[in-house]
């Protein structure tokens, strides 16, 4: 694989240098055609095609070289066909020079903007990595894999979130989706992730944790409601999981988030019957009455958590992505293979581009018992 990647890299670097010969060859071909054609046939204006073509395959410097060569050839042709100052040669040469200068100028502007975009993407990717720090592949007795697909590819930042942390008796996780887009959604996502990492191990139950995080989100929204007209309409759907090391169960508190899928042997099912509270930021509606559901989670079972960007992805016919139906094909896969299949199939279903951010987390229990409590701790 490394050899293949290096070969591809060499080809990509060599390709622009080779392709720049095309406009030069075009100049040569046009020069021969012009000199061989009758004087009444005006092919000179076609020379501008060469510098106009160059920015699509090379940078400003190569464009300037081709443009200079084109103008020089135009002068040479005019000199060989009656003189530079005869007939309409001055007008043609002036137009050729002006267009060449404009093409070089726009090539410079394009190059500058491309560099600015590259820097912005680099900063965005760094922010994304800081915001969504990778979950370890193993936490205690759990094997975990994740995938994140941002709807805005250029930004690589969205409002979906997930993270996990160790507690004294197991692992706690959150998967969430901030309502809204842009920097406001990113700010709320960062706030919730930071708060979760800070207090997740300090609460005895998930309802207590959800109540605390709801107050944090509500306070954040209240602080910024005067400066952002959309903040008052923001909220966060969230799913909290507590998976103990020494019992084949998992505890779930759902705050308005899509229910996870449970993969057991060859069966796929939603965790129907689990209660649900309103999303975070609307906690005054429930008065701290958060559900705390417990369900079997045995060795070999896999939980698939996701955001609504997955199940709301549409194909060209407007059909939603049938997650449970598709996942049934991959019940025997490892978490890493499972999220890989979902990612590839989801993008194929949506035509390569999603309308909303999408996150998927696969969690598989590999063992239970006190002996596994600290395995994989990072």
C-alpha positions, 0 to 999 in steps of 0.5 A: 500500500505504501508503495502504491501511494508513493507511486500515485504521489509521484504521478500527481506531482509529475502530471502538471509539469507534463500537461503544461506541454499541451498549451506549448504544443498548441502554440507550435501547431497554431504557429505552423497553421497560421504561417501555412494559411493564406494571408486572408485567413485570420487565425492569429486570435486563436493563439489566446487559447493557449494561455487561457488553457494553462491555469487549468493545468498549471500555476501562475508562473507556467501561465505567465511563461505560456502567455509570454511565449504566445505574445512573442509568437504573435509578434514573430508571425506579424513580422513575417507577414507584412510587419508588426505595424501593418494592417490589423496586426497592432490591434491583434497584438494589443488584444492578445497582450491584454488578454494574456495579462488578464489571464495571468492576473486571474491565475495569480488570484486563483492561486492565492485563494486556493492557498487561503482555502487550504489554510482554512481547511487545515485550521478546520481539520485541526479544530475538528480533531480537537473537538472530536478526539478519537475514541480509543479502539478499546475501552475496558471490555469494549471494542469501538469504532467511529466514523464522522461525515460532515455535510460541508466537506470544505469545512469538515466541522459540524454539530454532531458529536460523540465521546467516551470516558472511563468510570470506576466501574465501566465506560460512559458514552455520549452521542449527540446532534446539535440543532443548527449549523455553523459556528454556533453549532460548533460552540455548543458541541464543544461545550457539551463534549467538554462538560461531559468529559469533566463530569461524566464520572462524578455522577452515580446515574445517567439521569443525574449526568443528563440533568447536569449537562442540560443545565450547562447547555441551557446556561450557555444558550441563555448567555448568548441569546441576546447576541445570536438570534438563532440561539434561542431555537438551538437544542441538542439531542443526546444519547447517554450510555453506561456500560459496566464491566462486571455485568452483561447489561447497558444503561441508557438515557435518551434525550430526544435522540434516535434509538440505537440498533442492537446486533445480536447474532444474526438479528438487528433490532431497535431498542424499543420501549426505551423512554425519552426526554426532551433534548438538552436545552429544553430540560425545564420541560421534564423537571429532571425526570430523565429515563434510566433504561437497562437492557441486556448487552452480552458478549458478542453483542454490538450497539450501533449509535448514530445521528439523524443525518444517517437515517435522513439521508435520501437517494435521488428518489427521495427514499430515506436510508434504510439503516436497519435493513442494510446493517442486517447484512453485516451482523458478523462484522467487527465494529471497524468493518461495520462502520466502514460498510455503513459509511460506504453504503450511506455515501452510495445511497446519497450520491456521494454527498450528504445533506446533513452531518452524520456520525456512527459509533459501533460498540461491541462487548468482548468480555465481562467481569472484574478482570477486564475493568482496566483493560484498554484504559488510555 
